[in-house]
Amino acid sequence: MTNPLLDTLALPRFGDIRPDHVAVALDRAIADHQAVVATIVTTRPTSFEAAWLPLERADTAIVAVWSVVSHLHAVADTAELRAAFAVGQKRLVENHFQVMQNRALYEVLVAMTATPDFAGRAQADRVAVGHMIRDFTLSGVALETEDRARFAKLSVELTQLSTAFGNAVLDATDAWSEVIEEERLLTGLSEADKAMFANAARAKGLSGWLVTLQMPSVNAVLTFAQDRGLRQRVYTASGTRASDQGPHAGRFDNSGRIADILERRREAARLLGFLDPVEWSLATKMAPDAGEVLVFLRNLAARAKPAAEQELATLADYAAAHLGLVEIQPWDVAYIAEQLRQARYAIDEQEVRAYFPVERVVAGWQRLLDRLFGIRLIARADVAVYHPDACYYDVVDEAGSVFAGVYVDLHARAGKRGGAWMAQARPRLNDGNVQRVPVAYLVCNFAPRTEEHPSLLSHKEVVTFLHETGHCLHHLFTRVDRPNIAGTNGFEWDAIELPSQLMEDFAWDRTVLRDMSGHHNTGVPLPDVLFDKLVAARHFLSGMSIVRQVEFSLFDLLLHLGTMGSDPMAVVEAVRDEIAVVHPPPWHRFPHAFTHIFAGGYASGYYSYLWAEVLAADGFQRFAEAGLIDRLTAMKFREEVLARGASRPTADSFRAFRGRDADPAAMLIRHGLTANAH
């Protein structure tokens, strides 16, 4: 097959893929898709085999092409690929709405659901069709011709704006750097961090050290650099990315894109008959309405804010008494917090990192998955990858059968989007003679290795790794044969973080953590004394952490509700006046790089992290009650939650696993807050 993107059943042949393959592959996949739709509309079949399966196969082929392109765009971006991605994405969205607004196709599927044959089909089949019929409605199939066309146009424009928003953040991140020529300016940073900066400088043919806006660099400076001026410059550059402020003011400015995105989301919601984008978003989520979410968030803030205020006061007192900082600024907070954490709990973050070289963490991670679920990860050197950082594993069960696969890509680099995520590479397929295992991408942005130093993870990064593992397991363990409701697909978005946040808590178990550790010089596991210090400090500044998450969630909801206007800076300031304890300077532009809601899937849904944490915290208690590393509990979680995907409501799956509804008190306990705190 000359175009590697069209080999949709095999693993991607990354080494063969070129940007000019994108348009050709999409044209072919879309033409096949449209031909299937035309046949169904013409023949109007009533059987599942004739009305549904051809459509599902055509959908799956398009998703397979695009998952490869979008992944490369996120992890190995080039100017040529970016251009091909933008054109392809527009074409893809146009085709999506051409299909999802086809009333004749919609009527065929609705008629099929009324047949006796359909009533006798498996639950997953019926739910998959039901989800698609719902998606037809949410795509404007019931609108009159003019409104239907307008809704499709708005959707294409929103996709383009979101892509442009994300590109601006990536470009702004890559555009700023600062060469450090005097090592004294890096006092407080570890040798590994300094080696990372030196390596970044060498890569650009520079001497000295190069500080960038990649997350490992920003976190290192803001947490450990004694030089206050350096902290301020990095904070300023990071906090004004893609905005009208800061060192690159106006160059990548997302201000206009935010306004355009909000305007189009509101118009699209109204066209569908929703009051606002929030009501539209909640139509596919667990939460019943915006009012209940707002009450949930504000109740959480009411419990956490007194603790957060006390924590900030403690930081200020410590800074004045021990660091000579009488008036603390936002760029001081992480540094002061680390100094106080060391003083109070005797935790040296660099000492902790020394026990978590990435190779040890990955080896312990594999053993944890084996102990919990009886699975092994077998590295495959014969599978093509897109970058030397990436590797591929077969996921094998106890009988030796390969039932899934996963690409793992852990290190930050230029041209790679920041953050950590899981994405679908290939779905599970069980369709006649075609049987394929599900495959996932697991992506993080840890500090890269250098010639002198290994890649050392913080405990927080170990938690992040387990978080993304939870998302991967959700995809890999699916037993659902309908791709649109398998794994994370179709799962209520405000429950999507249930598996990921549950897996995080294993990073707080002594045995698990020791098994994921080994000092990079001696191989000695994490000592009990260090583990005890980590646990003692677990809830350090937890009030401030929760308040910050509530701040982001409220900002997202209130901005999309429109009750406080459309100026993102006015809304974020109003939210901070109500919720925050740390107030950034007026020039700070948090919204302009908030990719979760403007270039990701969390618009009107950022609250999902906190909402799902209620489920995750109580779900983890089921493991704790069984002794934590308990195969029976893990298998029950796998079978009742992970394997089921969206084939039934999350609330039903959770009850099947836990034996009851979630207890909200577990989340408060997870953060060290009592259920009756005020």
C-alpha positions as CSV (number, residue, x, y, z in Angstrom):
1,M,0.0,0.0,0.0
2,T,1.7,3.2,-1.2
3,N,0.1,5.5,1.3
4,P,0.9,4.2,4.8
5,L,-1.9,6.1,6.4
6,L,-4.4,3.9,4.5
7,D,-3.2,0.8,6.2
8,T,-5.7,1.3,8.9
9,L,-5.7,-2.1,10.5
10,A,-2.0,-2.4,11.0
11,L,0.2,-0.4,13.4
12,P,1.3,2.9,11.9
13,R,4.4,2.9,9.7
14,F,5.7,6.1,11.2
15,G,8.9,6.1,9.3
16,D,7.1,6.1,6.0
17,I,4.5,8.8,6.7
18,R,5.0,12.2,5.0
19,P,2.8,15.3,5.3
20,D,1.7,15.0,1.7
21,H,0.2,11.6,2.6
22,V,-2.4,13.3,4.8
23,A,-4.7,14.8,2.2
24,V,-4.6,11.8,-0.1
25,A,-5.4,9.4,2.7
26,L,-8.3,11.5,4.0
27,D,-9.8,12.0,0.5
28,R,-9.8,8.2,0.1
29,A,-11.3,7.5,3.6
30,I,-13.9,10.2,3.2
31,A,-14.9,9.0,-0.2
32,D,-15.3,5.5,1.1
33,H,-17.4,6.9,4.0
34,Q,-19.6,8.9,1.7
35,A,-20.1,5.9,-0.5
36,V,-21.3,3.8,2.4
37,V,-23.7,6.5,3.5
38,A,-25.1,6.8,-0.1
39,T,-25.7,3.0,-0.2
40,I,-27.5,3.0,3.1
41,V,-29.6,6.0,2.3
42,T,-30.6,4.5,-1.1
43,T,-31.3,0.9,0.0
44,R,-32.7,1.9,3.5
45,P,-31.8,-1.5,5.2
46,T,-33.4,-2.4,8.5
47,S,-30.9,-5.0,9.8
48,F,-28.0,-4.1,12.1
49,E,-25.6,-5.9,9.7
50,A,-26.6,-3.8,6.7
51,A,-27.5,-0.5,8.3
52,W,-24.9,-0.2,11.2
53,L,-21.8,-2.3,10.5
54,P,-20.8,-0.6,7.2
55,L,-21.1,2.8,8.8
56,E,-19.1,1.7,11.8
57,R,-16.3,0.3,9.6
58,A,-16.1,3.5,7.5
59,D,-16.1,5.6,10.7
60,T,-13.3,3.4,12.2
61,A,-11.2,3.8,9.1
62,I,-11.3,7.6,9.2
63,V,-10.5,7.6,12.9
64,A,-7.5,5.3,12.3
65,V,-6.1,7.7,9.7
66,W,-6.7,10.8,11.8
67,S,-5.4,9.4,15.1
68,V,-2.0,8.9,13.5
69,V,-1.9,12.4,12.0
70,S,-3.2,14.1,15.2
71,H,-0.7,12.2,17.3
72,L,2.3,13.2,15.1
73,H,1.0,16.8,15.2
74,A,1.1,16.6,19.0
75,V,4.5,14.9,19.5
76,A,6.6,15.6,16.4
77,D,5.3,18.8,14.9
78,T,6.7,20.4,11.8
79,A,5.6,23.3,9.7
80,E,4.6,21.0,6.8
81,L,2.7,18.6,9.1
82,R,1.0,21.5,10.8
83,A,-0.2,22.8,7.5
84,A,-1.5,19.4,6.4
85,F,-3.2,18.9,9.7
86,A,-5.1,22.2,9.5
87,V,-6.3,21.4,6.0
88,G,-7.2,17.8,6.9
89,Q,-9.0,18.8,10.1
90,K,-11.2,21.2,8.2
91,R,-12.0,18.5,5.6
92,L,-12.7,16.0,8.4
93,V,-15.1,18.2,10.3
94,E,-17.0,19.1,7.1
95,N,-17.5,15.5,6.3
96,H,-18.5,14.7,9.8
97,F,-21.4,17.2,9.7
98,Q,-22.3,16.2,6.1
99,V,-22.9,12.7,7.5
100,M,-24.3,13.6,10.9
101,Q,-26.8,16.1,9.5
102,N,-28.0,13.6,6.9
103,R,-31.7,13.2,7.8
104,A,-32.2,10.1,5.6
105,L,-29.4,8.3,7.3
106,Y,-30.7,9.3,10.7
107,E,-34.1,8.0,9.8
108,V,-32.7,4.6,8.7
109,L,-31.0,4.2,12.0
110,V,-34.1,5.3,14.0
111,A,-36.2,2.8,12.0
112,M,-33.7,0.1,12.6
113,T,-34.0,0.6,16.4
114,A,-37.8,-0.2,16.1
115,T,-37.3,-3.7,14.7
116,P,-37.7,-6.9,16.7
117,D,-34.2,-7.9,15.6
118,F,-32.6,-4.8,17.1
119,A,-34.5,-5.3,20.4
120,G,-32.9,-8.7,20.7
121,R,-29.4,-7.5,20.1
122,A,-26.6,-7.2,22.8
123,Q,-26.7,-4.2,25.1
124,A,-23.5,-2.8,23.6
125,D,-25.0,-2.8,20.1
126,R,-28.1,-1.0,21.2
127,V,-26.2,1.5,23.3
128,A,-23.8,2.2,20.4
129,V,-26.6,3.0,18.0
130,G,-28.3,5.1,20.7
131,H,-25.2,7.2,21.2
132,M,-25.0,7.8,17.5
133,I,-28.6,8.8,17.3
134,R,-28.0,11.2,20.2
135,D,-25.0,12.6,18.4
136,F,-27.1,13.2,15.2
137,T,-29.4,15.4,17.3
138,L,-26.4,17.2,18.9
139,S,-25.0,17.8,15.4
140,G,-28.1,19.6,14.2
141,V,-29.8,16.9,12.2
142,A,-33.3,18.3,13.2
143,L,-32.5,21.9,12.3
144,E,-34.0,23.5,9.2
145,T,-31.7,23.8,6.2
146,E,-30.3,27.2,6.8
147,D,-29.6,26.6,10.5
148,R,-28.2,23.2,9.8
149,A,-25.7,24.7,7.4
150,R,-24.9,27.5,9.8
151,F,-24.3,25.0,12.6
152,A,-21.9,22.9,10.5
153,K,-20.0,26.1,9.4
154,L,-19.7,27.1,13.1
155,S,-18.3,23.7,14.0
156,V,-15.7,23.8,11.3
157,E,-14.7,27.3,12.4
158,L,-14.5,26.2,16.0
159,T,-12.2,23.3,15.1
160,Q,-9.9,25.6,13.2
161,L,-9.9,28.2,16.0
162,S,-9.0,25.5,18.6
163,T,-6.2,24.2,16.5
164,A,-4.9,27.8,16.0
165,F,-5.1,28.4,19.7
166,G,-3.1,25.3,20.5
167,N,-0.5,26.1,17.8
168,A,-0.1,29.6,19.3
169,V,0.6,28.2,22.7
170,L,3.1,25.8,21.3
171,D,4.8,28.5,19.3
172,A,4.9,30.9,22.2
173,T,6.4,28.2,24.4
174,D,9.1,27.4,21.9
175,A,9.9,31.1,21.1
176,W,11.1,32.2,24.5
177,S,14.4,31.2,26.1
178,E,17.1,32.8,28.2
179,V,20.8,32.0,28.0
180,I,22.4,31.9,31.4
181,E,26.1,32.5,31.3
182,E,26.9,32.6,35.1
183,E,26.3,29.4,37.0
184,R,25.6,31.4,40.2
185,L,22.3,32.4,38.7
186,L,21.2,28.7,38.9
187,T,22.0,28.3,42.6
188,G,19.5,26.0,44.2
189,L,19.0,23.9,41.1
190,S,20.1,20.3,41.0
191,E,23.0,19.1,38.9
192,A,20.5,17.2,36.8
193,D,18.4,20.3,36.1
194,K,21.6,22.3,35.2
195,A,22.6,19.5,32.9
196,M,19.2,19.7,31.3
197,F,19.7,23.4,30.7
198,A,23.3,22.9,29.4
199,N,22.0,20.2,27.0
200,A,19.4,22.6,25.7
201,A,22.1,25.2,25.1
202,R,24.3,22.7,23.3
203,A,21.4,21.6,21.1
204,K,21.2,25.2,19.8
205,G,24.9,25.7,19.5
206,L,25.1,27.9,22.5
207,S,27.4,28.0,25.5
208,G,26.2,28.1,29.1
209,W,22.7,27.1,30.1
210,L,19.4,27.6,28.3
211,V,16.2,28.1,30.3
212,T,13.1,27.4,28.2
213,L,9.3,27.3,28.8
214,Q,9.1,23.5,28.5
215,M,7.4,22.4,31.7
216,P,10.4,20.6,33.3
217,S,12.4,23.8,32.8
218,V,9.7,26.1,34.2
219,N,9.0,23.8,37.2
220,A,12.7,23.6,38.0
221,V,13.2,27.3,38.0
222,L,10.1,28.3,39.9
223,T,10.6,25.6,42.6
224,F,14.3,25.7,43.2
225,A,16.1,28.8,41.8
226,Q,17.2,31.1,44.5
227,D,17.6,33.9,42.0
228,R,14.3,35.8,42.4
229,G,14.8,37.8,39.2
230,L,15.2,34.6,37.2
231,R,12.0,33.2,38.8
232,Q,10.2,36.4,37.9
233,R,11.3,36.3,34.3
234,V,10.3,32.7,33.8
235,Y,7.0,33.2,35.5
236,T,6.3,36.3,33.4
237,A,7.2,34.6,30.1
238,S,5.2,31.5,31.0
239,G,2.2,33.4,32.4
240,T,1.9,35.7,29.3
241,R,2.3,33.1,26.6
242,A,0.2,33.7,23.5
243,S,-1.2,37.0,24.8
244,D,-1.0,40.8,24.5
245,Q,1.4,41.0,27.4
246,G,4.9,39.8,28.2
247,P,8.2,39.5,26.3
248,H,6.4,38.5,23.1
249,A,3.3,40.7,23.5
250,G,1.0,40.4,20.5
251,R,3.1,38.0,18.6
252,F,1.1,34.9,19.2
253,D,-1.9,36.6,20.8
254,N,-4.9,34.3,21.5
255,S,-7.2,37.2,22.6
256,G,-9.1,37.3,19.4
257,R,-9.4,33.5,19.2
258,I,-10.9,33.3,22.7
259,A,-13.5,35.9,21.7
260,D,-14.3,34.1,18.4
261,I,-14.5,30.6,20.1
262,L,-16.9,31.9,22.8
263,E,-19.1,33.7,20.3
264,R,-19.3,30.6,18.1
265,R,-19.9,28.2,21.0
266,R,-22.8,30.3,22.2
267,E,-24.4,30.6,18.8
268,A,-24.0,26.9,18.1
269,A,-25.6,26.1,21.5
270,R,-28.6,28.4,20.8
271,L,-29.1,26.8,17.4
272,L,-29.5,23.4,19.1
273,G,-32.0,24.8,21.6
274,F,-29.7,25.1,24.6
275,L,-29.5,28.2,26.7
276,D,-25.7,28.3,26.6
277,P,-22.6,26.1,25.9
278,V,-22.7,24.7,29.5
279,E,-26.2,23.2,29.0
280,W,-25.0,21.8,25.7
281,S,-21.9,20.3,27.3
282,L,-23.8,18.7,30.2
283,A,-26.2,16.9,27.8
284,T,-23.6,14.1,27.6
285,K,-22.3,14.2,31.1
286,M,-23.2,12.8,34.6
287,A,-23.9,16.2,36.2
288,P,-27.6,17.2,35.7
289,D,-27.2,20.9,35.3
290,A,-24.9,23.9,35.8
291,G,-26.6,24.9,39.1
292,E,-25.6,21.6,40.7
293,V,-22.1,21.8,39.4
294,L,-21.7,25.4,40.7
295,V,-23.0,24.3,44.1
296,F,-20.6,21.4,44.2
297,L,-17.6,23.7,43.3
298,R,-18.6,26.4,45.8
299,N,-19.2,23.9,48.6
300,L,-15.7,22.4,47.9
301,A,-14.2,25.9,47.9
302,A,-15.9,26.7,51.2
303,R,-14.3,23.7,52.8
304,A,-10.9,24.3,51.3
305,K,-10.5,28.1,51.3
306,P,-10.0,28.6,55.1
307,A,-7.2,26.0,54.9
308,A,-5.7,27.7,51.9
309,E,-5.7,31.1,53.6
310,Q,-3.9,29.6,56.6
311,E,-1.4,27.9,54.3
312,L,-0.6,31.1,52.4
313,A,-0.2,33.0,55.7
314,T,2.2,30.2,56.9
315,L,4.2,30.6,53.7
316,A,4.3,34.4,54.2
317,D,5.5,34.1,57.8
318,Y,8.2,31.6,56.8
319,A,9.4,33.7,53.9
320,A,9.7,36.8,56.1
321,A,11.4,34.9,58.9
322,H,13.8,32.7,56.9
323,L,14.1,33.9,53.3
324,G,14.1,37.7,53.6
325,L,11.0,38.0,51.5
326,V,8.7,40.5,53.2
327,E,6.1,40.7,50.4
328,I,5.8,37.5,48.5
329,Q,4.9,37.5,44.8
330,P,3.3,34.7,42.8
331,W,6.7,33.7,41.3
332,D,7.9,33.2,44.9
333,V,5.1,30.8,46.0
334,A,6.5,27.5,44.6
335,Y,10.0,28.3,45.8
336,I,8.9,29.2,49.3
337,A,6.7,26.2,49.5
338,E,9.6,23.9,48.6
339,Q,11.8,25.6,51.2
340,L,9.1,25.3,53.9
341,R,8.5,21.7,52.9
342,Q,12.1,20.9,53.3
343,A,12.2,22.7,56.7
344,R,9.0,21.1,58.0
345,Y,9.3,17.6,56.6
346,A,13.0,17.5,55.9
347,I,12.1,16.6,52.3
348,D,14.7,17.5,49.7
349,E,13.0,17.2,46.3
350,Q,16.3,16.6,44.6
351,E,17.0,13.8,47.1
352,V,13.6,12.2,46.3
353,R,14.2,12.5,42.5
354,A,17.5,10.6,42.9
355,Y,15.5,7.5,43.7
356,F,13.3,7.7,40.6
357,P,15.3,7.3,37.5
358,V,12.8,6.8,34.7
359,E,14.0,3.3,33.9
360,R,13.4,2.2,37.5
361,V,9.9,3.8,37.5
362,V,9.0,2.1,34.3
363,A,10.2,-1.3,35.5
364,G,8.2,-0.9,38.8
365,W,5.2,0.2,36.8
366,Q,5.3,-3.0,34.8
367,R,5.4,-5.1,38.0
368,L,2.5,-3.1,39.5
369,L,0.3,-3.9,36.5
370,D,1.3,-7.5,36.7
371,R,0.5,-7.7,40.4
372,L,-2.8,-6.0,40.0
373,F,-4.1,-7.3,36.7
374,G,-1.9,-10.2,35.8
375,I,-0.6,-8.5,32.6
376,R,2.9,-8.2,31.3
377,L,4.4,-5.5,28.9
378,I,6.7,-7.0,26.3
379,A,8.9,-4.4,24.5
380,R,8.8,-4.7,20.7
381,A,11.9,-3.5,18.8
382,D,10.3,-4.4,15.5
383,V,7.5,-1.8,15.8
384,A,8.1,1.5,14.1
385,V,8.1,4.6,16.3
386,Y,8.2,8.3,15.5
387,H,11.0,9.4,17.8
388,P,13.8,7.7,19.7
389,D,12.1,8.6,23.0
390,A,9.1,6.4,22.1
391,C,8.8,2.7,22.5
392,Y,6.1,0.1,21.9
393,Y,4.9,-2.7,24.2
394,D,2.7,-5.7,23.6
395,V,0.3,-6.1,26.5
396,V,0.1,-9.8,27.3
397,D,-2.3,-11.7,29.6
398,E,-1.4,-14.6,31.9
399,A,-2.0,-17.1,29.2
400,G,0.6,-15.4,27.0
401,S,-2.0,-13.9,24.6
402,V,-1.5,-10.3,23.3
403,F,-4.7,-8.5,23.9
404,A,-3.5,-4.9,23.6
405,G,-0.6,-2.6,22.8
406,V,0.8,0.7,24.0
407,Y,3.3,3.4,22.8
408,V,5.1,5.1,25.6
409,D,6.7,8.5,25.1
410,L,7.9,10.2,28.3
411,H,10.2,13.1,27.6
412,A,9.8,16.8,26.8
413,R,11.3,18.1,23.6
414,A,10.9,20.9,21.0
415,G,7.9,20.3,18.7
416,K,6.0,18.3,21.3
417,R,2.9,19.6,23.0
418,G,3.3,20.1,26.8
419,G,1.4,18.2,29.5
420,A,0.6,14.5,29.7
421,W,-2.2,12.5,28.0
422,M,-3.5,9.2,26.6
423,A,-4.9,8.9,23.1
424,Q,-6.3,6.1,21.1
425,A,-3.9,4.7,18.4
426,R,-6.1,1.8,17.4
427,P,-9.5,0.6,18.6
428,R,-10.5,-2.9,19.6
429,L,-12.0,-4.6,16.5
430,N,-13.9,-7.9,16.4
431,D,-15.8,-7.8,13.1
432,G,-16.1,-11.1,11.2
433,N,-12.6,-12.1,10.0
434,V,-11.1,-8.8,11.3
435,Q,-9.8,-8.9,14.8
436,R,-7.5,-6.3,16.1
437,V,-6.4,-5.4,19.7
438,P,-6.8,-1.9,21.2
439,V,-3.6,0.2,21.2
440,A,-3.0,3.4,23.1
441,Y,-0.5,6.3,23.2
442,L,0.8,7.2,26.7
443,V,2.6,10.6,26.6
444,C,4.3,12.6,29.3
445,N,6.8,15.5,29.4
446,F,9.5,14.5,31.9
447,A,13.0,16.0,31.8
448,P,15.1,14.3,29.1
449,R,18.2,12.3,29.7
450,T,21.6,14.0,29.2
451,E,25.0,12.5,28.6
452,E,25.9,13.2,32.2
453,H,22.6,12.6,34.0
454,P,19.7,10.2,33.9
455,S,16.1,11.4,33.6
456,L,15.0,11.7,37.3
457,L,11.3,12.0,38.2
458,S,9.7,13.8,41.0
459,H,7.2,12.0,43.1
460,K,4.6,14.2,41.5
461,E,5.7,13.0,38.1
462,V,5.4,9.4,39.2
463,V,1.8,10.2,40.2
464,T,1.3,11.7,36.7
465,F,2.6,8.6,35.1
466,L,0.1,6.4,37.0
467,H,-2.7,8.9,36.2
468,E,-2.1,8.5,32.4
469,T,-1.8,4.7,33.0
470,G,-5.4,4.7,34.3
471,H,-6.6,6.3,31.1
472,C,-4.6,3.7,29.1
473,L,-6.0,0.8,31.0
474,H,-9.5,2.1,30.3
475,H,-8.8,1.8,26.6
476,L,-6.7,-1.3,26.6
477,F,-9.0,-3.4,28.8
478,T,-12.2,-2.8,26.8
479,R,-14.4,-5.9,26.0
480,V,-16.8,-3.8,24.0
481,D,-16.8,-4.5,20.2
482,R,-18.5,-1.2,19.2
483,P,-15.6,1.3,18.9
484,N,-17.8,4.4,19.5
485,I,-18.5,3.3,23.1
486,A,-15.4,1.2,23.8
487,G,-12.8,2.4,26.3
488,T,-13.0,6.1,26.9
489,N,-15.1,6.7,23.8
490,G,-18.6,7.9,24.7
491,F,-17.8,7.7,28.4
492,E,-19.3,10.6,30.4
493,W,-16.6,13.2,30.4
494,D,-17.1,14.2,34.0
495,A,-16.3,10.6,34.9
496,I,-13.4,10.1,32.5
497,E,-10.9,10.8,35.3
498,L,-12.2,8.0,37.5
499,P,-9.6,5.4,36.4
500,S,-6.8,7.8,36.1
501,Q,-7.2,9.4,39.6
502,L,-7.8,6.1,41.2
503,M,-4.5,4.8,39.8
504,E,-2.7,7.9,41.2
505,D,-3.3,6.7,44.8
506,F,-1.1,3.6,44.3
507,A,1.9,6.1,44.3
508,W,1.2,6.6,48.0
509,D,1.8,3.0,49.0
510,R,5.1,2.1,50.5
511,T,5.5,-1.2,48.8
512,V,4.5,0.1,45.4
513,L,6.7,3.2,45.6
514,R,9.8,1.2,46.8
515,D,9.3,-1.1,43.9
516,M,9.2,1.8,41.4
517,S,12.4,3.3,42.8
518,G,16.1,2.7,42.9
519,H,18.8,5.3,43.5
520,H,20.4,6.2,40.2
521,N,23.9,5.7,41.7
522,T,23.4,2.7,44.0
523,G,20.1,1.1,43.0
524,V,18.9,1.3,46.6
525,P,15.1,1.6,46.8
526,L,13.4,4.6,48.4
527,P,14.2,4.5,52.1
528,D,11.3,4.2,54.6
529,V,12.4,7.5,56.1
530,L,11.9,9.3,52.8
531,F,8.6,7.6,52.1
532,D,7.3,8.6,55.6
533,K,8.3,12.2,54.9
534,L,6.4,12.1,51.6
535,V,3.3,10.7,53.3
536,A,3.6,13.3,56.1
537,A,3.8,16.0,53.5
538,R,1.0,14.6,51.3
539,H,-1.5,17.2,52.3
540,F,0.9,20.0,52.4
541,L,-0.8,23.0,50.8
542,S,-3.7,20.8,49.8
543,G,-6.2,23.6,50.5
544,M,-4.4,25.9,48.0
545,S,-4.3,23.1,45.5
546,I,-8.1,22.5,45.7
547,V,-8.9,26.2,45.6
548,R,-6.8,26.5,42.4
549,Q,-8.7,23.6,40.7
550,V,-12.0,25.2,41.8
551,E,-10.8,28.5,40.4
552,F,-10.1,27.0,36.9
553,S,-13.4,25.1,37.0
554,L,-15.5,28.1,38.0
555,F,-13.7,30.3,35.4
556,D,-14.5,27.7,32.7
557,L,-18.2,27.4,33.7
558,L,-18.9,31.1,34.3
559,L,-17.2,32.2,31.1
560,H,-19.3,29.8,29.1
561,L,-22.5,30.6,31.0
562,G,-21.9,34.2,30.0
563,T,-23.5,35.5,33.2
564,M,-20.4,37.6,33.9
565,G,-19.8,38.8,30.3
566,S,-17.4,37.6,27.7
567,D,-14.1,39.2,28.8
568,P,-12.0,36.3,30.0
569,M,-9.8,38.5,32.2
570,A,-12.8,40.1,33.8
571,V,-14.3,36.7,34.5
572,V,-11.1,35.2,35.9
573,E,-10.5,38.2,38.1
574,A,-14.1,38.0,39.5
575,V,-13.6,34.3,40.2
576,R,-10.3,35.0,41.9
577,D,-12.0,37.7,44.1
578,E,-14.4,35.0,45.2
579,I,-12.2,31.9,45.4
580,A,-8.4,32.5,45.1
581,V,-5.9,33.1,47.8
582,V,-3.0,33.8,45.4
583,H,-3.7,36.6,43.0
584,P,-1.4,36.9,39.9
585,P,-0.5,40.4,38.7
586,P,-2.9,42.3,36.3
587,W,-0.7,41.5,33.3
588,H,-0.9,37.7,33.9
589,R,-2.8,36.0,31.1
590,F,-3.8,32.6,32.3
591,P,-6.8,32.2,29.9
592,H,-4.6,32.6,26.8
593,A,-2.8,29.3,27.4
594,F,-5.6,27.4,28.9
595,T,-5.5,24.7,26.2
596,H,-7.8,22.3,28.2
597,I,-10.9,24.5,27.4
598,F,-9.9,26.3,24.2
599,A,-7.9,23.6,22.4
600,G,-8.9,20.4,24.2
601,G,-12.0,18.5,25.3
602,Y,-12.7,20.2,28.6
603,A,-14.8,23.3,27.5
604,S,-17.6,23.7,30.0
605,G,-16.2,20.6,31.6
606,Y,-13.0,21.4,33.5
607,Y,-14.9,20.7,36.7
608,S,-14.8,17.0,35.6
609,Y,-11.4,16.5,37.4
610,L,-13.1,17.3,40.7
611,W,-16.4,15.6,39.9
612,A,-14.7,12.4,39.0
613,E,-12.4,12.6,42.0
614,V,-15.4,11.8,44.2
615,L,-15.7,8.5,42.3
616,A,-12.0,7.8,42.2
617,A,-11.4,8.5,45.9
618,D,-14.2,6.2,47.0
619,G,-13.3,3.6,44.4
620,F,-9.7,3.5,45.7
621,Q,-11.1,2.8,49.2
622,R,-12.4,-0.5,47.9
623,F,-8.8,-1.5,47.1
624,A,-7.6,-0.2,50.5
625,E,-10.3,-2.3,52.3
626,A,-9.1,-5.4,50.5
627,G,-5.4,-4.8,51.3
628,L,-4.6,-2.6,48.3
629,I,-2.7,-4.8,45.9
630,D,-5.6,-7.3,45.6
631,R,-6.1,-9.2,42.4
632,L,-9.8,-9.9,43.0
633,T,-10.6,-6.2,43.6
634,A,-8.5,-5.1,40.6
635,M,-10.3,-7.7,38.3
636,K,-13.6,-6.5,39.6
637,F,-12.6,-2.9,38.7
638,R,-11.4,-4.1,35.3
639,E,-14.6,-6.1,34.5
640,E,-17.2,-3.7,35.9
641,V,-15.7,-0.3,35.0
642,L,-12.8,-0.5,32.6
643,A,-14.0,-3.3,30.3
644,R,-17.5,-1.9,30.0
645,G,-16.7,1.5,28.5
646,A,-19.8,3.5,27.8
647,S,-21.9,0.4,27.2
648,R,-23.8,1.4,30.4
649,P,-23.9,4.6,32.5
650,T,-20.9,5.2,34.7
651,A,-23.1,5.4,37.8
652,D,-24.2,1.8,37.1
653,S,-20.7,0.6,36.5
654,F,-19.4,2.3,39.7
655,R,-22.2,0.7,41.7
656,A,-21.4,-2.7,40.3
657,F,-17.8,-2.3,41.4
658,R,-18.3,-0.6,44.8
659,G,-21.7,-2.0,45.7
660,R,-23.2,1.4,46.3
661,D,-23.1,5.0,45.2
662,A,-19.9,7.0,45.8
663,D,-19.4,8.6,49.2
664,P,-18.3,12.2,48.8
665,A,-16.5,12.1,52.1
666,A,-13.7,10.0,50.6
667,M,-12.6,12.9,48.4
668,L,-12.3,15.3,51.4
669,I,-10.3,12.7,53.3
670,R,-8.1,12.2,50.3
671,H,-7.1,15.8,50.6
672,G,-6.8,15.8,54.4
673,L,-10.0,17.7,54.9
674,T,-12.6,16.2,57.2
675,A,-16.1,15.7,55.9
676,N,-17.6,18.2,58.4
677,A,-14.9,20.9,58.0
678,H,-16.1,24.5,57.5
